[in-house]
């Protein structure tokens, strides 16, 4: 889904450079998730069991697409 890609790219551009090493590693883990799992997290159908990944997903979802 293009909208979900836009969320990830915006996070990468706006948040990732300032993230600490743990959040950067969690974001890289998010990028390695299978598409159905990632979609479930970003569409809020599922909650990640990993707290670092859940924190990054929450931050990604707080970004507004304009």
N, CA and C atoms as a LAMMPS dump frame, in Angstrom:
ITEM: TIMESTEP
0
ITEM: NUMBER OF ATOMS
198
ITEM: BOX BOUNDS ff ff ff
-5.0000000000000000e+02 5.0000000000000000e+02
-5.0000000000000000e+02 5.0000000000000000e+02
-5.0000000000000000e+02 5.0000000000000000e+02
ITEM: ATOMS id mol type element x y z
1 1 1 N 0.829 -1.177 0
2 1 2 C 0 0 0
3 1 3 C 0.876 1.244 0
4 2 1 N 0.58 2.109 -0.884
5 2 2 C 1.382 3.315 -1.003
6 2 3 C 1.314 4.179 0.257
7 3 1 N 0.15 4.253 0.876
8 3 2 C -0.005 5.075 2.075
9 3 3 C 0.911 4.6 3.2
10 4 1 N 1.034 3.28 3.334
11 4 2 C 1.9 2.744 4.381
12 4 3 C 3.363 3.021 4.055
13 5 1 N 3.729 2.933 2.78
14 5 2 C 5.092 3.277 2.374
15 5 3 C 5.394 4.734 2.71
16 6 1 N 4.434 5.606 2.498
17 6 2 C 4.622 7.02 2.807
18 6 3 C 4.851 7.237 4.303
19 7 1 N 4.149 6.477 5.128
20 7 2 C 4.376 6.57 6.574
21 7 3 C 5.815 6.207 6.924
22 8 1 N 6.301 5.125 6.342
23 8 2 C 7.661 4.668 6.634
24 8 3 C 8.701 5.661 6.135
25 9 1 N 8.502 6.177 4.941
26 9 2 C 9.459 7.134 4.376
27 9 3 C 9.48 8.42 5.187
28 10 1 N 8.317 8.896 5.583
29 10 2 C 8.269 10.125 6.38
30 10 3 C 8.986 9.917 7.713
31 11 1 N 8.748 8.779 8.349
32 11 2 C 9.451 8.486 9.605
33 11 3 C 10.956 8.458 9.367
34 12 1 N 11.366 7.8 8.304
35 12 2 C 12.782 7.703 7.971
36 12 3 C 13.392 9.087 7.772
37 13 1 N 12.698 9.947 7.078
38 13 2 C 13.207 11.291 6.805
39 13 3 C 13.196 12.194 8.036
40 14 1 N 12.128 12.122 8.826
41 14 2 C 11.935 13.101 9.895
42 14 3 C 12.369 12.644 11.282
43 15 1 N 12.323 11.36 11.542
44 15 2 C 12.606 10.876 12.899
45 15 3 C 13.899 10.069 13.007
46 16 1 N 14.128 9.214 12.045
47 16 2 C 15.245 8.28 12.12
48 16 3 C 16.59 8.963 12.377
49 17 1 N 16.901 10.074 11.698
50 17 2 C 18.218 10.685 11.937
51 17 3 C 18.469 11.07 13.392
52 18 1 N 17.42 11.41 14.14
53 18 2 C 17.575 11.814 15.533
54 18 3 C 17.376 10.658 16.511
55 19 1 N 16.939 9.509 16.027
56 19 2 C 16.686 8.366 16.906
57 19 3 C 17.955 7.893 17.596
58 20 1 N 17.771 7.289 18.771
59 20 2 C 18.906 6.648 19.432
60 20 3 C 19.173 5.304 18.747
61 21 1 N 20.259 4.666 19.108
62 21 2 C 20.656 3.418 18.447
63 21 3 C 19.61 2.316 18.596
64 22 1 N 18.956 2.246 19.753
65 22 2 C 17.945 1.203 19.984
66 22 3 C 16.748 1.393 19.063
67 23 1 N 16.289 2.641 18.908
68 23 2 C 15.148 2.901 18.033
69 23 3 C 15.513 2.707 16.564
70 24 1 N 16.745 3.05 16.198
71 24 2 C 17.193 2.794 14.827
72 24 3 C 17.197 1.302 14.539
73 25 1 N 17.684 0.515 15.487
74 25 2 C 17.697 -0.939 15.307
75 25 3 C 16.275 -1.481 15.218
76 26 1 N 15.364 -0.964 16.033
77 26 2 C 13.968 -1.418 15.99
78 26 3 C 13.333 -1.057 14.65
79 27 1 N 13.631 0.131 14.123
80 27 2 C 13.084 0.518 12.821
81 27 3 C 13.601 -0.417 11.73
82 28 1 N 14.868 -0.774 11.793
83 28 2 C 15.41 -1.726 10.805
84 28 3 C 14.712 -3.076 10.924
85 29 1 N 14.369 -3.484 12.136
86 29 2 C 13.608 -4.723 12.328
87 29 3 C 12.219 -4.601 11.719
88 30 1 N 11.603 -3.437 11.871
89 30 2 C 10.279 -3.195 11.281
90 30 3 C 10.353 -3.388 9.771
91 31 1 N 11.404 -2.877 9.153
92 31 2 C 11.545 -2.988 7.698
93 31 3 C 11.723 -4.425 7.227
94 32 1 N 12.172 -5.296 8.11
95 32 2 C 12.382 -6.697 7.753
96 32 3 C 11.148 -7.57 7.992
97 33 1 N 10.101 -7.007 8.578
98 33 2 C 8.882 -7.784 8.835
99 33 3 C 8.206 -8.166 7.523
100 34 1 N 7.552 -9.302 7.531
101 34 2 C 6.759 -9.708 6.376
102 34 3 C 5.639 -8.691 6.166
103 35 1 N 5.295 -8.431 4.928
104 35 2 C 4.281 -7.426 4.61
105 35 3 C 2.971 -7.61 5.379
106 36 1 N 2.418 -8.838 5.465
107 36 2 C 1.151 -8.972 6.203
108 36 3 C 1.283 -8.594 7.686
109 37 1 N 2.412 -8.9 8.283
110 37 2 C 2.638 -8.56 9.694
111 37 3 C 2.764 -7.042 9.84
112 38 1 N 3.58 -6.445 8.996
113 38 2 C 3.763 -4.996 9.036
114 38 3 C 2.441 -4.267 8.803
115 39 1 N 1.684 -4.719 7.837
116 39 2 C 0.375 -4.118 7.578
117 39 3 C -0.538 -4.227 8.792
118 40 1 N -0.529 -5.378 9.446
119 40 2 C -1.342 -5.552 10.65
120 40 3 C -0.969 -4.568 11.741
121 41 1 N 0.323 -4.308 11.907
122 41 2 C 0.772 -3.349 12.912
123 41 3 C 0.394 -1.926 12.519
124 42 1 N 0.662 -1.553 11.266
125 42 2 C 0.422 -0.178 10.836
126 42 3 C -1.065 0.14 10.689
127 43 1 N -1.861 -0.871 10.447
128 43 2 C -3.309 -0.668 10.386
129 43 3 C -3.971 -0.888 11.742
130 44 1 N -3.155 -1.115 12.747
131 44 2 C -3.571 -1.294 14.14
132 44 3 C -4.52 -2.468 14.326
133 45 1 N -4.308 -3.506 13.557
134 45 2 C -5.072 -4.747 13.737
135 45 3 C -4.385 -5.669 14.727
136 46 1 N -3.094 -5.453 14.909
137 46 2 C -2.285 -6.248 15.829
138 46 3 C -1.339 -5.312 16.565
139 47 1 N -0.869 -5.772 17.716
140 47 2 C 0.128 -5.026 18.498
141 47 3 C 1.411 -5.842 18.501
142 48 1 N 2.541 -5.217 18.17
143 48 2 C 3.809 -5.961 18.19
144 48 3 C 4.121 -6.492 19.583
145 49 1 N 4.605 -7.718 19.683
146 49 2 C 4.97 -8.264 20.996
147 49 3 C 6.265 -7.664 21.538
148 50 1 N 7.096 -7.137 20.65
149 50 2 C 8.361 -6.518 21.052
150 50 3 C 8.119 -5.059 21.413
151 51 1 N 8.506 -4.658 22.614
152 51 2 C 8.292 -3.271 23.043
153 51 3 C 9.058 -2.266 22.184
154 52 1 N 10.313 -2.519 21.817
155 52 2 C 10.994 -1.552 20.944
156 52 3 C 10.288 -1.379 19.595
157 53 1 N 9.818 -2.471 19.01
158 53 2 C 9.102 -2.366 17.74
159 53 3 C 7.774 -1.661 17.947
160 54 1 N 7.072 -1.956 19.029
161 54 2 C 5.803 -1.291 19.316
162 54 3 C 6.01 0.217 19.475
163 55 1 N 7.106 0.614 20.125
164 55 2 C 7.394 2.037 20.301
165 55 3 C 7.617 2.713 18.947
166 56 1 N 8.359 2.067 18.059
167 56 2 C 8.6 2.647 16.734
168 56 3 C 7.305 2.707 15.928
169 57 1 N 6.506 1.656 15.98
170 57 2 C 5.218 1.662 15.259
171 57 3 C 4.347 2.797 15.773
172 58 1 N 4.303 2.999 17.08
173 58 2 C 3.518 4.098 17.654
174 58 3 C 4.015 5.444 17.136
175 59 1 N 5.317 5.605 17.06
176 59 2 C 5.878 6.865 16.556
177 59 3 C 5.574 7.039 15.073
178 60 1 N 5.634 5.975 14.31
179 60 2 C 5.309 6.058 12.881
180 60 3 C 3.863 6.5 12.714
181 61 1 N 2.969 5.942 13.498
182 61 2 C 1.546 6.241 13.366
183 61 3 C 1.183 7.647 13.83
184 62 1 N 1.996 8.252 14.634
185 62 2 C 1.73 9.624 15.09
186 62 3 C 2.057 10.649 14.014
187 63 1 N 2.746 10.254 12.967
188 63 2 C 3.095 11.174 11.877
189 63 3 C 1.866 11.392 11.017
190 64 1 N 1.588 12.622 10.676
191 64 2 C 0.443 12.945 9.82
192 64 3 C 0.881 12.978 8.364
193 65 1 N 0.082 12.378 7.506
194 65 2 C 0.322 12.463 6.071
195 65 3 C -0.491 13.627 5.542
196 66 1 N 0.178 14.497 4.846
197 66 2 C -0.525 15.649 4.273
198 66 3 C -0.554 15.536 2.779
